[in-house]
């Protein structure tokens, strides 16, 4: 999972999206799904290295897109790493039908990186309620079904994803820090 650390996305992930996605994938896949969340790292690990290892071993990435995602150096490095892997395995002269990035639109869309604006996303913005009591709302049934569709899409993408290789490309965060964000948001 790649997401911005914001006071609305993290609780939404914890309270709603992540548990439903995990449960739906568990019902679909032959093995228990392994989904990396950076907050679940063991105490004492060198977190940047652990994130890089998890990214290198991930077959696909679910990215939760909001404007802060595209201001986060780490999020951009994760995203660009998967884009580099897609390029590596692209067949010349064909259209990539099975991206290794599964983008979830949490909010906005107009203030995304221009590369992201050209990509078809799974729009869950109408379900962006971080509070736990969203589970009691009538709209939660639609959210539940939408996440089930996400899980089915991910199942299909996993089947088409390249097998793990030790030299999967990783984009280092330092050049991204140096070049600055690609998205310029309007001043208020």
N, C-alpha and C positions, 0 to 999 in steps of 0.2 A: 504494500500500500504506500502510495506517495501522496502526501497531503501537506497543506500548510498548517503550521502550529498556530491556530487562531482560537479565540475563546468560543467560537461557534462551531467550527468544523470538528475539533477534537471531541466535544461531548456528543455531537451528532454521530460520529464514528463509533464511539463507545456505547452509546445508548441504543442506537438503531442499526446503522448500516453494517458495521462489522459483524455483530452477532447474527444478523439475518443472512448475510452473505456466507459466513462460515457454515451455518446450519444448512443452507440450501446447497452449497457445494458438497458438504458431507453426505447429503442425500443423493447426489449425482455421481460422485467420483468413486472409483474402486478403492482408493486409499484415503485415509483422513487428510483433509487439506492442510497444507502448511502455509500460513499467511504471515508474512513478516510485518510487524508493527514496531517501529523504532522505540516506542515507550515500553515495550515488553523485553528490553534487553537485560541480561543478567547484570547485577551489580559488579563493578570492577572491570568490565570489558572496556577496551578502547573503542568508544562508540563510533568514530568515523570509519575505522577499519571494519567494525562489525557491520555497519550499514553497507559498505562497499562489498563485503563478502556476501551479504544477503542479496544485494542487487545482482551480483555476478551469478548467483545460484538461482535467481528467479527466472521462471520461464516466460511469464508475462507480468506486466505491472498495471495495477488499477490506480489511476491517478484521479484525485478529487480536485477539480479545477475551480478556482475562484481567483479574482485579481491578485490576492496575496501569494498564491501559488507561483505566479510568474514574477514576483518580486523576491522570492526565496532562492538564494543561490543553491542550496541543497536540492530543492525540488527541481530546479532547472538542470542540475548535473544528473539527477536520477533520470529525468525525462530524456535528456540528450543522450545518455548512455543507452537507453532502449532504442532510441531512434538510430543510433550508430549500429546497433545490432541488427535492426531491421534492414538497414542499407547493406550490411554485410551479407545477408541471406536473400536479398531481393534478386529475383530473376530478371535479367535485362529484357526490356521490351514488354513487360507484363505489369498489370496493376496489382498492387499489394491488397489482397482481399482479407488478409488476416493479420492485422496490426498486432504488435507485441505490447502496445499501450492501449488499455481500455479506459478511455476518459469518461469521467462522471462530471457533469456540470452541476455544481452545488449552487452557484450563483453567478449573476452577471453574464458574461460572454462577450460583451463589447470591449472590455478592457483586458482581454487575453492577448497573449503573444500572437502575432499575425500568423505564425505557423499553426497555432492551435485553432484560430478562427476558421481555418480552411478544413478542419477535421470534423467529421460527424461525431457527435457526442451522445451519450445517454443522459438525457436531461432529467435530473431528479430535483431540480431547483424548487419545484412546488412542494417538495417534502422536506425542505431544509429546516426542520424544527429540532433544535438540540435538546430541548427539555424532555425528561423521561416520560411525562404524562402524554406525549404525542402518541404513545402506544394505545391510549384509550380513545383516540379520535377515530371517527369513521374513515377518514382519509388514510389511516394506517393500513387498511386492507389493500388499498391501491398501491401503497408503498411496498407492502409485503410482496405483492404480485410483481411489481417492477423489479425488485431485488431478485426475485426468482428468475426473471428474464435475464438479468445481468449474469446470474450464476450459470444459466444455460449457455449464454454467449461465451462466457469464460471457459466452460467445459469444451466447447467447440474449438476455441482458440488454443487451449492447452494441447489438444490433439494435433494441431497444425504447427505448434511452436517447435523450433529447433531443439534438439537434444543438447544438454549441457556440454559446454566446452570450457576448459580452464582459461582460455585466452579471450573470452567474451570481452568486448571493448567496454571500458569505463571512462567517462568524462570526468576529469578532475575538477573540483569545485574552485580552485584558485584562479584559473583563467576567467571563470565566470564572475568572480568577485572583482577582478581587475577591470573587466570590460563594462561592468555595471549591468543593470537590468535593461532588457530590450523593450520593455513596455514603459511608456511614459504616460502616467495618468494625469488627467487635468487637475490643476490646483483649484481648491475651493475657496 
